[in-house]
Structures are given as C-alpha cells and as structure tokens.
Amino acid sequence: MAGIRSDLGHFVVDNAVTGLVAAVIIGNSGNTAIESLLKNIVMPIVYKLTGFSEEQWKKESMTLFGIELKIRTFLADTFSFFITVFITFIFLRYFAIPLIAGSKYKPE
C-alpha cells in the first residue's frame, strides 16, 4: 500500500496534476464569466445593431435544399468562441503566466 501511495505522489508531482486541476477549475469559472459577458452585454448590442430581438435571432433560419440552417445561431456561437479565445489569451498573457512565473517571467 505504501508503494502505491508513493507512486501516486510521484505521479502527481512529476506530471503537475495539481496545476492541471487548478487550471480546469479556473477555466470553468472563466467560461461562466465569458458566457455571461456575451449573453448580457455583447449579444444585446448585436441585437440592437441588427434590429432583431433575441427570439427573432434564434428562431429565424435559412432553408437550403430542404435543410434548415440556423446561420445566426452559428454566427453567435462562432463570435462567442473567438471572444473566449481572446479573453483567455489576455488573461494568460498578462495575469496568469506572470503570476505563476513571478519575477522570472519577462514579456517580450
């Protein structure tokens, strides 16, 4: 039993499992904040600029060869993806990496 516990301890330390767990937890919390930003701030601006209500935006679709395509929903989800990537980049570049690396980190 002691050998398994020792092996598990080495596995956790050698593979930075604790950092990975922390990253997943922070990532999930960040995702919630980004979804809220999009749903409550960004998309209402998009609705206002395009003249559509939220219901119209989600309901309307385009039919091509008898297949219903929800282009607006796809565009909103794609926009959400790019905003998520951008905010994650900003967070990592200017907050997380310097915090983790301390004074050793020198941004270029």
N, CA, C and O atoms as a GROMACS GRO file, in nm:
protein
  432
    1MET      N    1   0.083  -0.120   0.000
    1MET     CA    2   0.000   0.000   0.000
    1MET      C    3   0.087   0.126   0.000
    1MET      O    4   0.056   0.223  -0.069
    2ALA      N    5   0.193   0.123   0.076
    2ALA     CA    6   0.282   0.240   0.081
    2ALA      C    7   0.346   0.266  -0.054
    2ALA      O    8   0.369   0.382  -0.090
    3GLY      N    9   0.374   0.158  -0.131
    3GLY     CA   10   0.434   0.174  -0.263
    3GLY      C   11   0.339   0.244  -0.359
    3GLY      O   12   0.380   0.328  -0.438
    4ILE      N   13   0.211   0.208  -0.352
    4ILE     CA   14   0.111   0.271  -0.440
    4ILE      C   15   0.097   0.418  -0.404
    4ILE      O   16   0.090   0.504  -0.492
    5ARG      N   17   0.092   0.447  -0.275
    5ARG     CA   18   0.079   0.586  -0.231
    5ARG      C   19   0.200   0.667  -0.275
    5ARG      O   20   0.186   0.781  -0.320
    6SER      N   21   0.318   0.609  -0.264
    6SER     CA   22   0.439   0.677  -0.308
    6SER      C   23   0.438   0.700  -0.460
    6SER      O   24   0.474   0.807  -0.508
    7ASP      N   25   0.395   0.597  -0.535
    7ASP     CA   26   0.387   0.610  -0.680
    7ASP      C   27   0.287   0.718  -0.720
    7ASP      O   28   0.310   0.796  -0.812
    8LEU      N   29   0.174   0.721  -0.649
    8LEU     CA   30   0.073   0.822  -0.678
    8LEU      C   31   0.127   0.961  -0.648
    8LEU      O   32   0.104   1.054  -0.725
    9GLY      N   33   0.198   0.976  -0.538
    9GLY     CA   34   0.258   1.105  -0.505
    9GLY      C   35   0.358   1.150  -0.610
    9GLY      O   36   0.359   1.267  -0.648
   10HIS      N   37   0.441   1.058  -0.657
   10HIS     CA   38   0.537   1.092  -0.762
   10HIS      C   39   0.466   1.129  -0.892
   10HIS      O   40   0.507   1.221  -0.962
   11PHE      N   41   0.360   1.056  -0.923
   11PHE     CA   42   0.283   1.086  -1.044
   11PHE      C   43   0.224   1.226  -1.039
   11PHE      O   44   0.233   1.302  -1.136
   12VAL      N   45   0.166   1.261  -0.925
   12VAL     CA   46   0.105   1.394  -0.909
   12VAL      C   47   0.210   1.503  -0.922
   12VAL      O   48   0.186   1.603  -0.990
   13VAL      N   49   0.324   1.486  -0.858
   13VAL     CA   50   0.429   1.588  -0.862
   13VAL      C   51   0.495   1.594  -1.000
   13VAL      O   52   0.514   1.702  -1.055
   14ASP      N   53   0.531   1.479  -1.055
   14ASP     CA   54   0.603   1.475  -1.183
   14ASP      C   55   0.518   1.528  -1.299
   14ASP      O   56   0.573   1.587  -1.392
   15ASN      N   57   0.389   1.508  -1.295
   15ASN     CA   58   0.303   1.548  -1.406
   15ASN      C   59   0.223   1.675  -1.379
   15ASN      O   60   0.134   1.709  -1.457
   16ALA      N   61   0.254   1.745  -1.273
   16ALA     CA   62   0.190   1.871  -1.238
   16ALA      C   63   0.038   1.859  -1.236
   16ALA      O   64  -0.034   1.946  -1.288
   17VAL      N   65  -0.011   1.752  -1.178
   17VAL     CA   66  -0.155   1.727  -1.174
   17VAL      C   67  -0.228   1.835  -1.096
   17VAL      O   68  -0.339   1.874  -1.133
   18THR      N   69  -0.170   1.884  -0.989
   18THR     CA   70  -0.233   1.988  -0.909
   18THR      C   71  -0.256   2.113  -0.992
   18THR      O   72  -0.364   2.174  -0.984
   19GLY      N   73  -0.157   2.152  -1.070
   19GLY     CA   74  -0.173   2.268  -1.157
   19GLY      C   75  -0.280   2.246  -1.262
   19GLY      O   76  -0.354   2.338  -1.295
   20LEU      N   77  -0.287   2.125  -1.314
   20LEU     CA   78  -0.390   2.093  -1.414
   20LEU      C   79  -0.530   2.102  -1.353
   20LEU      O   80  -0.621   2.155  -1.416
   21VAL      N   81  -0.545   2.051  -1.232
   21VAL     CA   82  -0.675   2.059  -1.163
   21VAL      C   83  -0.713   2.205  -1.140
   21VAL      O   84  -0.828   2.244  -1.163
   22ALA      N   85  -0.618   2.285  -1.095
   22ALA     CA   86  -0.644   2.427  -1.073
   22ALA      C   87  -0.682   2.495  -1.205
   22ALA      O   88  -0.773   2.578  -1.207
   23ALA      N   89  -0.614   2.460  -1.314
   23ALA     CA   90  -0.645   2.520  -1.444
   23ALA      C   91  -0.786   2.485  -1.490
   23ALA      O   92  -0.855   2.570  -1.545
   24VAL      N   93  -0.829   2.362  -1.467
   24VAL     CA   94  -0.964   2.321  -1.506
   24VAL      C   95  -1.068   2.398  -1.425
   24VAL      O   96  -1.168   2.444  -1.480
   25ILE      N   97  -1.046   2.412  -1.296
   25ILE     CA   98  -1.140   2.485  -1.210
   25ILE      C   99  -1.148   2.632  -1.251
   25ILE      O  100  -1.257   2.687  -1.264
   26ILE      N  101  -1.032   2.694  -1.273
   26ILE     CA  102  -1.031   2.834  -1.316
   26ILE      C  103  -1.093   2.849  -1.453
   26ILE      O  104  -1.167   2.944  -1.479
   27GLY      N  105  -1.064   2.754  -1.542
   27GLY     CA  106  -1.122   2.757  -1.676
   27GLY      C  107  -1.273   2.749  -1.675
   27GLY      O  108  -1.339   2.820  -1.750
   28ASN      N  109  -1.328   2.663  -1.592
   28ASN     CA  110  -1.474   2.652  -1.582
   28ASN      C  111  -1.535   2.781  -1.528
   28ASN      O  112  -1.638   2.826  -1.578
   29SER      N  113  -1.473   2.840  -1.428
   29SER     CA  114  -1.523   2.966  -1.374
   29SER      C  115  -1.512   3.077  -1.477
   29SER      O  116  -1.604   3.158  -1.492
   30GLY      N  117  -1.402   3.080  -1.547
   30GLY     CA  118  -1.383   3.180  -1.653
   30GLY      C  119  -1.484   3.164  -1.764
   30GLY      O  120  -1.534   3.263  -1.818
   31ASN      N  121  -1.515   3.041  -1.798
   31ASN     CA  122  -1.615   3.015  -1.902
   31ASN      C  123  -1.751   3.071  -1.862
   31ASN      O  124  -1.821   3.128  -1.945
   32THR      N  125  -1.788   3.055  -1.737
   32THR     CA  126  -1.915   3.109  -1.689
   32THR      C  127  -1.917   3.261  -1.702
   32THR      O  128  -2.017   3.319  -1.745
   33ALA      N  129  -1.807   3.326  -1.666
   33ALA     CA  130  -1.799   3.472  -1.676
   33ALA      C  131  -1.805   3.518  -1.822
   33ALA      O  132  -1.871   3.617  -1.852
   34ILE      N  133  -1.737   3.447  -1.910
   34ILE     CA  134  -1.737   3.485  -2.051
   34ILE      C  135  -1.875   3.464  -2.112
   34ILE      O  136  -1.921   3.548  -2.190
   35GLU      N  137  -1.942   3.354  -2.079
   35GLU     CA  138  -2.078   3.332  -2.129
   35GLU      C  139  -2.171   3.443  -2.082
   35GLU      O  140  -2.256   3.490  -2.159
   36SER      N  141  -2.157   3.486  -1.958
   36SER     CA  142  -2.238   3.595  -1.906
   36SER      C  143  -2.210   3.725  -1.979
   36SER      O  144  -2.302   3.799  -2.013
   37LEU      N  145  -2.081   3.754  -2.004
   37LEU     CA  146  -2.044   3.872  -2.080
   37LEU      C  147  -2.111   3.872  -2.217
   37LEU      O  148  -2.166   3.974  -2.260
   38LEU      N  149  -2.105   3.760  -2.284
   38LEU     CA  150  -2.164   3.751  -2.418
   38LEU      C  151  -2.316   3.764  -2.414
   38LEU      O  152  -2.376   3.840  -2.490
   39LYS      N  153  -2.378   3.688  -2.324
   39LYS     CA  154  -2.524   3.685  -2.318
   39LYS      C  155  -2.583   3.818  -2.272
   39LYS      O  156  -2.686   3.862  -2.323
   40ASN      N  157  -2.519   3.884  -2.175
   40ASN     CA  158  -2.579   4.001  -2.112
   40ASN      C  159  -2.526   4.135  -2.162
   40ASN      O  160  -2.590   4.238  -2.140
   41ILE      N  161  -2.411   4.136  -2.228
   41ILE     CA  162  -2.351   4.261  -2.274
   41ILE      C  163  -2.337   4.264  -2.427
   41ILE      O  164  -2.391   4.353  -2.493
   42VAL      N  165  -2.265   4.167  -2.482
   42VAL     CA  166  -2.231   4.170  -2.624
   42VAL      C  167  -2.352   4.144  -2.713
   42VAL      O  168  -2.381   4.222  -2.804
   43MET      N  169  -2.424   4.036  -2.687
   43MET     CA  170  -2.535   4.000  -2.777
   43MET      C  171  -2.648   4.102  -2.776
   43MET      O  172  -2.706   4.126  -2.882
   44PRO      N  173  -2.684   4.165  -2.664
   44PRO     CA  174  -2.785   4.271  -2.672
   44PRO      C  175  -2.742   4.386  -2.763
   44PRO      O  176  -2.825   4.446  -2.830
   45ILE      N  177  -2.612   4.415  -2.766
   45ILE     CA  178  -2.562   4.518  -2.858
   45ILE      C  179  -2.578   4.471  -3.002
   45ILE      O  180  -2.618   4.549  -3.089
   46VAL      N  181  -2.546   4.344  -3.028
   46VAL     CA  182  -2.562   4.288  -3.163
   46VAL      C  183  -2.709   4.291  -3.204
   46VAL      O  184  -2.741   4.326  -3.318
   47TYR      N  185  -2.800   4.254  -3.113
   47TYR     CA  186  -2.943   4.258  -3.144
   47TYR      C  187  -2.987   4.400  -3.180
   47TYR      O  188  -3.060   4.421  -3.277
   48LYS      N  189  -2.941   4.496  -3.102
   48LYS     CA  190  -2.978   4.636  -3.126
   48LYS      C  191  -2.924   4.684  -3.262
   48LYS      O  192  -2.997   4.748  -3.338
   49LEU      N  193  -2.799   4.652  -3.291
   49LEU     CA  194  -2.739   4.696  -3.417
   49LEU      C  195  -2.804   4.632  -3.539
   49LEU      O  196  -2.816   4.695  -3.644
   50THR      N  197  -2.846   4.506  -3.526
   50THR     CA  198  -2.906   4.437  -3.640
   50THR      C  199  -3.057   4.456  -3.648
   50THR      O  200  -3.118   4.427  -3.751
   51GLY      N  201  -3.118   4.505  -3.541
   51GLY     CA  202  -3.263   4.528  -3.542
   51GLY      C  203  -3.345   4.404  -3.513
   51GLY      O  204  -3.467   4.405  -3.533
   52PHE      N  205  -3.282   4.298  -3.465
   52PHE     CA  206  -3.355   4.175  -3.432
   52PHE      C  207  -3.368   4.163  -3.281
   52PHE      O  208  -3.282   4.206  -3.205
   53SER      N  209  -3.479   4.102  -3.237
   53SER     CA  210  -3.491   4.067  -3.096
   53SER      C  211  -3.417   3.934  -3.076
   53SER      O  212  -3.379   3.868  -3.172
   54GLU      N  213  -3.396   3.898  -2.950
   54GLU     CA  214  -3.328   3.771  -2.921
   54GLU      C  215  -3.406   3.653  -2.978
   54GLU      O  216  -3.347   3.560  -3.032
   55GLU      N  217  -3.537   3.658  -2.966
   55GLU     CA  218  -3.622   3.549  -3.016
   55GLU      C  219  -3.613   3.540  -3.168
   55GLU      O  220  -3.602   3.430  -3.223
   56GLN      N  221  -3.617   3.655  -3.237
   56GLN     CA  222  -3.605   3.654  -3.383
   56GLN      C  223  -3.469   3.601  -3.426
   56GLN      O  224  -3.459   3.524  -3.522
   57TRP      N  225  -3.366   3.642  -3.355
   57TRP     CA  226  -3.231   3.599  -3.389
   57TRP      C  227  -3.219   3.447  -3.383
   57TRP      O  228  -3.159   3.385  -3.471
   58LYS      N  229  -3.276   3.388  -3.278
   58LYS     CA  230  -3.264   3.243  -3.259
   58LYS      C  231  -3.362   3.164  -3.346
   58LYS      O  232  -3.331   3.051  -3.385
   59LYS      N  233  -3.480   3.220  -3.375
   59LYS     CA  234  -3.581   3.146  -3.449
   59LYS      C  235  -3.555   3.141  -3.598
   59LYS      O  236  -3.571   3.036  -3.661
   60GLU      N  237  -3.517   3.251  -3.655
   60GLU     CA  238  -3.507   3.258  -3.800
   60GLU      C  239  -3.391   3.175  -3.852
   60GLU      O  240  -3.284   3.166  -3.791
   61SER      N  241  -3.418   3.113  -3.967
   61SER     CA  242  -3.317   3.028  -4.029
   61SER      C  243  -3.328   3.040  -4.180
   61SER      O  244  -3.415   3.109  -4.232
   62MET      N  245  -3.239   2.972  -4.247
   62MET     CA  246  -3.236   2.972  -4.393
   62MET      C  247  -3.252   2.828  -4.439
   62MET      O  248  -3.191   2.737  -4.382
   63THR      N  249  -3.334   2.807  -4.539
   63THR     CA  250  -3.353   2.672  -4.591
   63THR      C  251  -3.276   2.656  -4.721
   63THR      O  252  -3.290   2.736  -4.813
   64LEU      N  253  -3.194   2.553  -4.726
   64LEU     CA  254  -3.112   2.525  -4.844
   64LEU      C  255  -3.126   2.378  -4.876
   64LEU      O  256  -3.087   2.292  -4.796
   65PHE      N  257  -3.180   2.347  -4.991
   65PHE     CA  258  -3.203   2.209  -5.034
   65PHE      C  259  -3.287   2.132  -4.933
   65PHE      O  260  -3.263   2.014  -4.909
   66GLY      N  261  -3.384   2.199  -4.874
   66GLY     CA  262  -3.474   2.136  -4.778
   66GLY      C  263  -3.415   2.118  -4.639
   66GLY      O  264  -3.476   2.054  -4.553
   67ILE      N  265  -3.298   2.174  -4.616
   67ILE     CA  266  -3.233   2.163  -4.484
   67ILE      C  267  -3.239   2.299  -4.416
   67ILE      O  268  -3.200   2.400  -4.474
   68GLU      N  269  -3.288   2.298  -4.292
   68GLU     CA  270  -3.297   2.423  -4.217
   68GLU      C  271  -3.160   2.456  -4.154
   68GLU      O  272  -3.108   2.379  -4.074
   69LEU      N  273  -3.104   2.570  -4.191
   69LEU     CA  274  -2.975   2.613  -4.140
   69LEU      C  275  -2.995   2.735  -4.050
   69LEU      O  276  -3.052   2.835  -4.093
   70LYS      N  277  -2.948   2.727  -3.928
   70LYS     CA  278  -2.959   2.839  -3.834
   70LYS      C  279  -2.830   2.919  -3.839
   70LYS      O  280  -2.743   2.907  -3.753
   71ILE      N  281  -2.819   3.001  -3.941
   71ILE     CA  282  -2.698   3.078  -3.966
   71ILE      C  283  -2.669   3.176  -3.853
   71ILE      O  284  -2.554   3.188  -3.811
   72ARG      N  285  -2.771   3.246  -3.805
   72ARG     CA  286  -2.749   3.345  -3.699
   72ARG      C  287  -2.700   3.280  -3.571
   72ARG      O  288  -2.611   3.334  -3.504
   73THR      N  289  -2.754   3.166  -3.535
   73THR     CA  290  -2.709   3.096  -3.415
   73THR      C  291  -2.564   3.053  -3.433
   73THR      O  292  -2.484   3.064  -3.340
   74PHE      N  293  -2.531   3.004  -3.552
   74PHE     CA  294  -2.393   2.966  -3.581
   74PHE      C  295  -2.300   3.087  -3.568
   74PHE      O  296  -2.192   3.076  -3.509
   75LEU      N  297  -2.341   3.200  -3.623
   75LEU     CA  298  -2.258   3.320  -3.614
   75LEU      C  299  -2.238   3.364  -3.469
   75LEU      O  300  -2.128   3.404  -3.430
   76ALA      N  301  -2.344   3.358  -3.389
   76ALA     CA  302  -2.334   3.395  -3.248
   76ALA      C  303  -2.239   3.301  -3.174
   76ALA      O  304  -2.158   3.346  -3.093
   77ASP      N  305  -2.249   3.172  -3.201
   77ASP     CA  306  -2.160   3.075  -3.136
   77ASP      C  307  -2.015   3.094  -3.179
   77ASP      O  308  -1.923   3.080  -3.099
   78THR      N  309  -1.995   3.124  -3.307
   78THR     CA  310  -1.859   3.149  -3.358
   78THR      C  311  -1.801   3.274  -3.295
   78THR      O  312  -1.684   3.276  -3.256
   79PHE      N  313  -1.882   3.378  -3.284
   79PHE     CA  314  -1.840   3.502  -3.219
   79PHE      C  315  -1.803   3.474  -3.074
   79PHE      O  316  -1.703   3.525  -3.023
   80SER      N  317  -1.883   3.392  -3.008
   80SER     CA  318  -1.857   3.354  -2.869
   80SER      C  319  -1.723   3.282  -2.858
   80SER      O  320  -1.647   3.309  -2.766
   81PHE      N  321  -1.695   3.193  -2.951
   81PHE     CA  322  -1.568   3.120  -2.949
   81PHE      C  323  -1.450   3.216  -2.959
   81PHE      O  324  -1.354   3.205  -2.881
   82PHE      N  325  -1.455   3.309  -3.054
   82PHE     CA  326  -1.342   3.400  -3.073
   82PHE      C  327  -1.324   3.494  -2.954
   82PHE      O  328  -1.211   3.528  -2.919
   83ILE      N  329  -1.432   3.537  -2.893
   83ILE     CA  330  -1.420   3.621  -2.775
   83ILE      C  331  -1.360   3.540  -2.659
   83ILE      O  332  -1.278   3.592  -2.583
   84THR      N  333  -1.400   3.415  -2.646
   84THR     CA  334  -1.344   3.328  -2.542
   84THR      C  335  -1.195   3.310  -2.561
   84THR      O  336  -1.118   3.319  -2.465
   85VAL      N  337  -1.152   3.285  -2.685
   85VAL     CA  338  -1.009   3.270  -2.713
   85VAL      C  339  -0.934   3.398  -2.681
   85VAL      O  340  -0.827   3.394  -2.621
   86PHE      N  341  -0.989   3.512  -2.722
   86PHE     CA  342  -0.923   3.641  -2.698
   86PHE      C  343  -0.910   3.670  -2.549
   86PHE      O  344  -0.802   3.709  -2.503
   87ILE      N  345  -1.017   3.652  -2.473
   87ILE     CA  346  -1.012   3.681  -2.330
   87ILE      C  347  -0.918   3.584  -2.259
   87ILE      O  348  -0.846   3.624  -2.167
   88THR      N  349  -0.917   3.458  -2.300
   88THR     CA  350  -0.825   3.360  -2.242
   88THR      C  351  -0.680   3.400  -2.269
   88THR      O  352  -0.596   3.391  -2.181
   89PHE      N  353  -0.653   3.444  -2.392
   89PHE     CA  354  -0.518   3.489  -2.426
   89PHE      C  355  -0.476   3.607  -2.338
   89PHE      O  356  -0.366   3.607  -2.283
   90ILE      N  357  -0.563   3.706  -2.325
   90ILE     CA  358  -0.532   3.824  -2.244
   90ILE      C  359  -0.507   3.782  -2.099
   90ILE      O  360  -0.411   3.828  -2.036
   91PHE      N  361  -0.592   3.696  -2.047
   91PHE     CA  362  -0.576   3.651  -1.908
   91PHE      C  363  -0.443   3.579  -1.889
   91PHE      O  364  -0.370   3.609  -1.795
   92LEU      N  365  -0.412   3.485  -1.977
   92LEU     CA  366  -0.288   3.410  -1.963
   92LEU      C  367  -0.166   3.499  -1.982
   92LEU      O  368  -0.071   3.493  -1.903
   93ARG      N  369  -0.168   3.581  -2.084
   93ARG     CA  370  -0.052   3.663  -2.120
   93ARG      C  371  -0.018   3.766  -2.013
   93ARG      O  372   0.099   3.786  -1.980
   94TYR      N  373  -0.120   3.830  -1.959
   94TYR     CA  374  -0.093   3.944  -1.870
   94TYR      C  375  -0.119   3.917  -1.722
   94TYR      O  376  -0.078   3.997  -1.638
   95PHE      N  377  -0.186   3.807  -1.687
   95PHE     CA  378  -0.215   3.782  -1.547
   95PHE      C  379  -0.163   3.648  -1.496
   95PHE      O  380  -0.084   3.644  -1.401
   96ALA      N  381  -0.204   3.540  -1.558
   96ALA     CA  382  -0.172   3.407  -1.505
   96ALA      C  383  -0.025   3.372  -1.517
   96ALA      O  384   0.037   3.333  -1.418
   97ILE      N  385   0.033   3.386  -1.635
   97ILE     CA  386   0.173   3.347  -1.654
   97ILE      C  387   0.266   3.433  -1.568
   97ILE      O  388   0.353   3.377  -1.501
   98PRO      N  389   0.252   3.567  -1.566
   98PRO     CA  390   0.340   3.644  -1.478
   98PRO      C  391   0.322   3.610  -1.330
   98PRO      O  392   0.418   3.613  -1.253
   99LEU      N  393   0.199   3.578  -1.290
   99LEU     CA  394   0.174   3.543  -1.151
   99LEU      C  395   0.241   3.411  -1.116
   99LEU      O  396   0.302   3.399  -1.009
  100ILE      N  397   0.230   3.313  -1.205
  100ILE     CA  398   0.289   3.182  -1.180
  100ILE      C  399   0.442   3.188  -1.185
  100ILE      O  400   0.510   3.133  -1.099
  101ALA      N  401   0.494   3.256  -1.286
  101ALA     CA  402   0.638   3.260  -1.306
  101ALA      C  403   0.708   3.360  -1.214
  101ALA      O  404   0.829   3.351  -1.193
  102GLY      N  405   0.634   3.454  -1.159
  102GLY     CA  406   0.693   3.553  -1.070
  102GLY      C  407   0.788   3.644  -1.144
  102GLY      O  408   0.761   3.686  -1.257
  103SER      N  409   0.896   3.676  -1.081
  103SER     CA  410   0.989   3.772  -1.140
  103SER      C  411   1.072   3.712  -1.254
  103SER      O  412   1.140   3.785  -1.325
  104LYS      N  413   1.068   3.580  -1.272
  104LYS     CA  414   1.144   3.516  -1.380
  104LYS      C  415   1.082   3.545  -1.516
  104LYS      O  416   1.152   3.538  -1.618
  105TYR      N  417   0.954   3.577  -1.520
  105TYR     CA  418   0.884   3.598  -1.646
  105TYR      C  419   0.913   3.737  -1.700
  105TYR      O  420   0.892   3.837  -1.631
  106LYS      N  421   0.960   3.743  -1.821
  106LYS     CA  422   0.988   3.871  -1.888
  106LYS      C  423   0.911   3.876  -2.019
  106LYS      O  424   0.951   3.812  -2.116
  107PRO      N  425   0.799   3.951  -2.025
  107PRO     CA  426   0.725   3.958  -2.152
  107PRO      C  427   0.810   4.025  -2.259
  107PRO      O  428   0.888   4.116  -2.232
  108GLU      N  429   0.794   3.976  -2.380
  108GLU     CA  430   0.874   4.030  -2.492
  108GLU      C  431   0.817   4.158  -2.545
  108GLU      O  432   0.872   4.216  -2.639
   0.00000   0.00000   0.00000
